Amino acid sequence: MFIWSALVTLIITGIAGYLGKLKVNTSKDFITGGNKLGVLGVTSMLMGSIIGGASTVGTAQMAYNRGIGAIWFILGLSISSIFLGLMYAKQVEQENHETIPHILGQTYGKKARTAASLLLSGGIFIHINGQVIAVIALFTAIFGLSTFLSAVIVIGLLVVYVIFGGFWGGTLVGSVKTVLLYSTSLISGYILFFHLKGGSEILAYFPKEPWFNLFSSGIANDLASGIATVVGVLSTQTYFQAVIAGRNSKVSRNSAFLTAFLVFPIGIVCTSIGMYMRIHYPNIVPSEAFPLFLQNHLHPVIGGISIATILISSIATGAGLALGMATMFVRDVYKEIIHPQAGDKLQLYLLRLSIVVIGFMTFGIVMKNQDSMVLDWGFLSMIFRATPIFLPLTAAMFFKNRLKAESGIYAIIGGPAASILWILLGYGKITSLYIGLGAGFIILAGMNLRYGELGKQR
């Protein structure tokens, strides 16, 4: 019963992704839903993209090990959602602003656009692989399938979620996922706090230090977790793409704010579950805390649906990332450099083909790296997403006409180069993010302030 309910839920979401095809007539429909979405649609796509396995399984895992300090990741997602609305909603009114590299290209030139697209695509692809490896681990543990078959199913669903309907497919899957995820969280929270009396048990069992200290790993390290999440989200094409799909800036802004409000309670429930499982299951693998709670404390049918929801969360996040990567290739590389006269039908075909190719590439890589650490993929992804994009993009949005064009390309390349060099020298991976951001800031500031020309028009 448990497994069957999970499988049926996965099939239903796959059908939802396919039905998105009915709304796709142009490449713009495929990429941003034709900018026709209301608050429900934009929120669904944002929730579908932003809440993955790290937000549920990962948060419970960290809470199992260190208590409420696990909330930093979810807190970072909530804050970044607010900034998505504040920074990107106004781009809805801008014609053809479908990608982050396009914005960079308007300020820094074609070379900067191409470099940003390639580096950001690389970072997104790395993140997709980490998501898929995490989901494969859940599939093998829950369903007892081989790694090969699990990879085929996971990547197959990832492709199906967006290949037919693109943004519309992702939105429909996101809608199903949001309803299921919130239902799962509410049911799990009710059982934990009211049926199992887990709240009072957690308060009575754990000492204040380190379990109830938000900075148990040190202020610098814990703040770094939140800051890294915010910078990473703001530098990712997928979330930008979701925000600009609104029918107007007000819709997009309100959707981002609503997402910030909806995300945080999920973190509270998952953190509490992780701590509760530490009390009653002290010898399990920490990553199994959340799935085991659903399996042991929910009705088999509800538990199966809940497990499928976790899987959908991670797969849908990967699908949204694949759509963002395909969009940048077609819009920023193929149409801009390879074939400027490419028609809409050809672009729509290439968007779908790109997603299939991403699926095959992901399959080959995860089969050779199935035992790797998921967090290692996350850190590496951040180097190629945040360090080349965040500061040049922020500067372009606020100081567009007061920047030297050549400063962009140097900052876009110099940021990740500094991060990689820092890691190769044997220093910490998390600190490499700040080295890369620092290098980008020095390049931008140095090249635009060297002669006191920040206010000078290009």
C-alpha positions in Angstrom: 0.0 0.0 0.0 2.8 2.4 0.9 4.8 1.8 -2.3 1.7 1.7 -4.5 0.4 5.1 -3.3 3.9 6.6 -3.9 4.1 5.2 -7.4 0.6 6.4 -8.3 1.5 9.9 -7.0 4.6 10.0 -9.2 2.6 8.9 -12.3 0.0 11.6 -11.7 2.6 14.3 -11.5 4.2 13.0 -14.7 0.8 13.3 -16.4 0.5 16.9 -15.1 3.9 17.7 -16.7 2.7 16.3 -20.1 -0.6 18.3 -20.0 1.4 21.5 -19.9 1.9 20.8 -23.7 -1.6 21.9 -24.3 -0.7 25.5 -23.4 2.5 25.7 -25.5 2.3 27.3 -28.9 5.5 29.4 -29.0 9.0 29.3 -27.5 7.9 32.2 -25.2 5.1 30.0 -23.9 7.7 27.3 -23.2 10.1 29.6 -21.5 7.9 31.9 -19.4 4.4 30.8 -19.9 3.9 33.7 -22.3 4.0 36.1 -19.3 0.4 35.2 -18.6 0.6 33.7 -15.1 -1.2 35.0 -12.1 -0.1 34.8 -8.4 -1.1 31.1 -8.2 0.9 30.1 -11.3 4.1 32.1 -10.4 4.0 30.9 -6.8 3.5 27.3 -7.9 6.5 27.5 -10.2 8.7 29.2 -7.6 7.7 26.7 -4.9 8.2 23.8 -7.4 11.7 25.1 -8.2 12.9 26.4 -4.9 11.8 23.6 -2.5 13.8 20.4 -3.1 15.2 17.5 -1.2 17.6 19.8 0.7 14.7 21.8 2.1 13.0 18.7 3.5 15.3 15.7 3.9 18.4 17.9 4.2 16.9 20.1 6.9 15.7 17.2 8.9 19.2 15.6 8.5 21.0 18.7 9.8 18.5 19.1 12.7 19.2 15.5 13.6 22.9 16.4 14.0 22.8 19.9 15.4 19.3 21.1 16.3 17.6 24.3 15.3 20.7 25.6 13.5 19.3 23.6 10.6 16.8 26.3 10.0 19.4 28.6 8.3 18.9 27.0 4.9 15.2 27.5 4.9 15.7 31.0 6.3 18.0 31.8 3.4 15.3 30.6 1.0 12.7 32.8 2.6 14.9 35.9 2.5 16.0 35.2 -1.1 12.4 34.9 -2.2 11.7 38.4 -0.8 14.7 39.7 -2.7 13.5 37.9 -5.9 10.4 40.0 -5.7 12.2 43.3 -4.9 14.9 42.9 -7.5 13.4 41.0 -10.4 9.7 41.7 -10.5 10.3 45.0 -12.3 11.9 43.1 -15.2 8.5 41.8 -16.2 7.9 45.1 -18.0 11.2 44.9 -19.9 10.9 43.4 -23.4 12.8 40.1 -24.0 14.5 40.0 -20.6 14.1 36.2 -20.5 17.5 35.4 -19.1 20.0 36.8 -16.6 22.9 36.7 -19.2 20.7 38.9 -21.5 20.6 41.6 -18.8 24.3 41.3 -18.3 24.9 41.5 -22.1 23.0 44.8 -22.3 25.3 46.3 -19.8 28.7 44.6 -20.5 28.4 43.4 -24.1 28.0 40.2 -26.0 31.2 38.5 -24.7 30.0 39.0 -21.1 26.6 37.6 -22.1 28.1 34.5 -23.6 30.6 33.9 -20.7 27.8 34.4 -18.1 25.6 31.9 -20.0 28.2 29.2 -20.2 29.4 29.6 -16.6 25.9 29.8 -15.2 24.8 26.8 -17.3 27.7 24.8 -15.9 26.8 25.7 -12.4 23.2 24.7 -12.9 24.2 21.4 -14.6 26.4 20.6 -11.6 23.4 21.3 -9.3 21.1 19.1 -11.4 23.6 16.2 -10.9 23.6 16.7 -7.1 19.8 16.7 -7.0 19.6 13.5 -9.1 22.1 11.7 -7.0 20.2 12.5 -3.8 16.9 11.3 -5.3 18.5 8.1 -6.6 19.6 7.3 -3.1 16.0 7.7 -1.8 14.7 5.5 -4.6 17.1 2.7 -3.9 16.4 2.9 -0.1 12.6 3.1 -0.3 11.7 1.0 -3.3 14.7 -1.4 -3.2 15.6 -0.7 -6.9 19.0 -0.9 -8.5 20.9 2.3 -9.0 20.7 1.9 -12.8 16.9 1.5 -12.8 16.5 4.3 -10.2 18.5 6.7 -12.4 16.4 5.8 -15.4 13.2 6.5 -13.6 14.4 9.7 -11.9 15.9 11.3 -15.0 12.9 10.1 -17.1 10.5 11.9 -14.7 12.8 15.0 -14.7 12.6 15.2 -18.5 8.9 14.5 -18.7 8.1 17.3 -16.2 9.3 20.0 -18.6 10.0 18.6 -22.1 6.4 18.7 -23.3 5.0 21.8 -21.5 8.2 23.7 -20.6 7.3 26.4 -18.1 3.6 25.4 -18.1 4.5 21.8 -17.4 6.7 22.9 -14.5 3.9 25.1 -13.2 1.4 22.3 -13.2 3.8 19.9 -11.5 4.7 22.7 -9.1 1.0 23.2 -8.3 0.6 19.5 -7.5 3.8 19.5 -5.6 2.9 22.6 -3.5 -0.5 21.1 -2.5 1.1 17.8 -1.6 4.1 19.3 0.2 1.9 21.6 2.3 -0.5 18.8 3.1 2.4 16.5 4.1 3.9 19.2 6.3 0.6 20.1 8.0 -0.2 16.4 8.6 3.3 15.6 9.8 3.4 18.7 12.0 0.0 17.8 13.5 1.0 14.3 14.3 4.4 15.4 15.7 3.1 18.2 18.0 -0.4 17.0 19.0 -0.4 13.2 18.7 3.2 12.4 19.6 3.7 15.5 21.9 7.0 15.9 20.2 7.3 19.7 20.9 7.3 19.3 24.7 9.5 16.2 24.4 12.1 18.1 22.3 12.2 21.0 24.8 12.6 18.6 27.7 15.2 16.3 26.2 17.8 18.6 24.6 20.1 21.0 26.5 20.1 24.6 25.3 23.6 24.3 24.0 24.1 23.5 21.2 20.7 22.3 20.2 18.8 25.5 20.6 21.6 27.9 19.6 21.2 29.3 16.1 24.9 29.9 16.0 26.1 26.6 17.3 28.7 26.3 14.5 29.9 29.9 15.0 28.4 33.1 13.9 30.5 33.4 10.8 29.8 29.9 9.6 26.1 29.9 10.3 25.6 33.3 8.7 27.6 32.0 5.7 25.0 29.3 5.2 22.2 31.8 4.9 24.1 34.3 2.8 25.3 31.5 0.4 21.7 30.4 -0.1 20.5 34.0 -0.8 23.3 34.7 -3.2 22.8 31.4 -5.0 19.1 31.8 -5.5 19.4 35.3 -6.8 22.1 34.2 -9.3 20.1 31.3 -10.8 18.2 31.5 -14.1 15.4 29.2 -13.0 14.2 31.4 -10.2 14.6 34.6 -12.3 12.6 32.9 -15.1 9.8 32.0 -12.6 9.5 35.6 -11.4 9.3 37.3 -14.8 6.5 34.9 -15.9 3.9 37.0 -14.1 1.4 39.0 -16.1 2.7 42.2 -14.4 5.3 43.3 -11.9 2.8 43.4 -9.0 1.8 39.7 -9.6 5.4 38.7 -9.7 6.4 40.6 -6.6 3.4 39.3 -4.6 4.1 35.8 -5.7 7.7 36.0 -4.5 6.6 37.4 -1.1 4.0 34.7 -0.8 6.6 32.0 -1.5 8.8 33.5 1.3 5.8 33.1 3.6 5.0 29.6 2.5 8.5 28.2 2.7 9.4 28.9 6.3 6.8 26.7 8.0 8.1 23.7 6.1 11.5 24.3 7.6 10.1 24.5 11.1 8.3 21.1 10.7 11.3 19.4 9.1 13.7 20.8 11.8 11.4 19.5 14.6 11.1 16.1 12.9 14.9 15.8 12.7 15.2 16.5 16.4 12.4 14.2 17.4 13.9 11.3 15.4 17.3 12.0 17.2 15.5 11.2 20.5 13.8 8.0 19.3 16.1 6.7 16.6 19.6 7.7 17.7 21.4 5.1 15.5 19.9 5.7 12.1 21.6 7.4 9.2 20.7 11.1 9.6 19.5 11.5 6.0 16.8 8.9 6.7 15.2 10.9 9.6 12.5 12.5 7.5 11.6 9.5 5.3 11.5 7.2 8.3 9.2 9.5 10.2 6.8 9.5 7.3 7.0 5.8 6.9 6.6 4.9 10.7 4.2 7.5 11.9 1.8 8.2 9.0 -0.9 5.9 7.5 0.6 3.8 4.8 -1.4 5.5 2.0 -0.6 9.0 3.3 3.0 8.0 4.0 3.4 6.7 0.4 2.0 10.0 -1.0 4.3 11.9 1.4 7.4 10.0 0.3 6.5 10.6 -3.3 6.1 14.3 -2.6 9.7 14.4 -1.3 10.8 12.7 -4.5 8.7 15.0 -6.6 10.2 18.0 -4.8 13.7 17.1 -5.8 12.9 15.9 -9.3 10.8 19.1 -10.0 13.7 21.2 -8.8 16.0 19.4 -11.2 13.5 19.8 -14.0 13.2 23.6 -13.4 17.0 23.9 -13.4 17.1 21.9 -16.7 14.6 24.3 -18.2 16.7 27.3 -17.2 19.8 25.8 -18.6 18.1 25.0 -22.0 16.7 28.5 -22.1 20.1 30.1 -21.8 21.6 27.8 -24.4 18.9 28.6 -27.0 18.4 32.3 -26.3 21.9 33.4 -25.3 24.2 31.0 -27.3 22.4 29.5 -30.2 20.2 32.4 -31.3 22.8 35.1 -30.3 25.9 33.5 -31.8 25.2 30.4 -33.9 22.0 31.2 -35.8 20.7 34.7 -35.2 17.8 34.2 -37.7 16.5 31.1 -36.0 12.7 31.0 -36.2 10.4 30.3 -33.2 9.5 26.7 -34.2 13.2 25.8 -34.5 13.9 27.4 -31.1 11.0 25.5 -29.5 12.4 22.2 -31.0 15.9 23.0 -29.7 14.6 23.8 -26.2 13.0 20.3 -26.0 16.1 18.7 -27.6 18.3 20.5 -25.1 16.4 19.1 -22.1 16.7 15.5 -23.5 20.5 16.0 -24.0 20.8 17.3 -20.4 19.0 14.2 -19.3 21.4 11.9 -21.1 24.4 13.8 -19.9 23.1 13.7 -16.3 22.6 10.0 -16.5 26.2 9.4 -17.7 27.7 11.5 -14.9 25.6 10.3 -12.0 26.3 6.6 -12.9 30.0 7.3 -12.5 29.6 9.4 -9.3 26.8 7.7 -7.5 28.7 7.5 -4.2 29.8 11.1 -4.1 28.7 13.6 -1.5 25.7 15.7 -2.5 27.0 18.7 -0.6 30.2 18.7 -2.7 28.1 19.1 -5.8 26.2 22.0 -4.1 29.4 23.9 -3.2 30.9 23.4 -6.7 27.6 24.6 -8.3 27.6 27.7 -6.2 31.1 28.7 -7.5 29.8 28.8 -11.1 26.4 30.3 -10.2 27.0 33.0 -7.6 30.6 34.1 -8.2 30.3 35.1 -11.9 26.7 36.4 -11.7 25.7 38.0 -8.4 27.8 41.2 -8.2 27.9 42.0 -12.0 24.1 41.5 -12.2 23.4 43.6 -9.1 25.7 46.4 -10.5 24.0 46.1 -13.9 20.5 46.5 -12.4 21.4 49.5 -10.3 24.2 51.3 -12.1 23.6 50.2 -15.7 24.7 53.3 -17.5 27.7 54.1 -15.2 29.8 51.0 -15.7 32.6 50.3 -18.1 31.6 47.4 -20.4 34.9 45.6 -20.1 34.6 45.4 -16.3 31.8 42.9 -16.6 33.7 40.2 -18.6 36.6 40.4 -16.2 34.4 40.1 -13.1 32.3 37.3 -14.6 35.5 35.2 -15.3 37.6 36.4 -12.4 35.1 35.5 -9.7 34.9 31.7 -10.3 38.7 31.6 -11.2 39.6 33.0 -7.8 37.3 30.5 -6.1 38.7 27.5 -8.0 42.3 28.7 -7.2 41.4 29.0 -3.5 40.2 25.4 -3.4 43.2 24.1 -5.4 45.4 25.8 -2.8 43.8 23.6 -0.2 41.5 26.1 1.6 37.9 25.6 2.5 35.2 25.1 -0.1 32.6 27.3 1.7 35.0 30.2 2.0 35.9 29.9 -1.7 32.5 31.5 -2.4 33.5 34.6 -0.5 36.9 34.7 -2.2 35.1 34.6 -5.6 32.6 37.3 -4.6 35.5 39.4 -3.2 37.5 39.1 -6.4 34.4 40.2 -8.4 33.9 43.2 -6.2 37.5 44.3 -6.5 37.4 44.0 -10.3 34.2 45.9 -10.6 35.2 48.6 -8.1 38.7 48.9 -9.4 37.9 49.2 -13.0 35.0 51.7 -12.5 36.5 53.7 -9.7 40.1 53.8 -10.8 39.8 57.2 -12.4 36.8 58.4 -10.3 34.5 57.6 -13.3 31.6 55.7 -11.5 29.2 58.5 -12.5 30.5 58.9 -16.0 28.3 57.6 -18.8 29.7 55.0 -21.1 
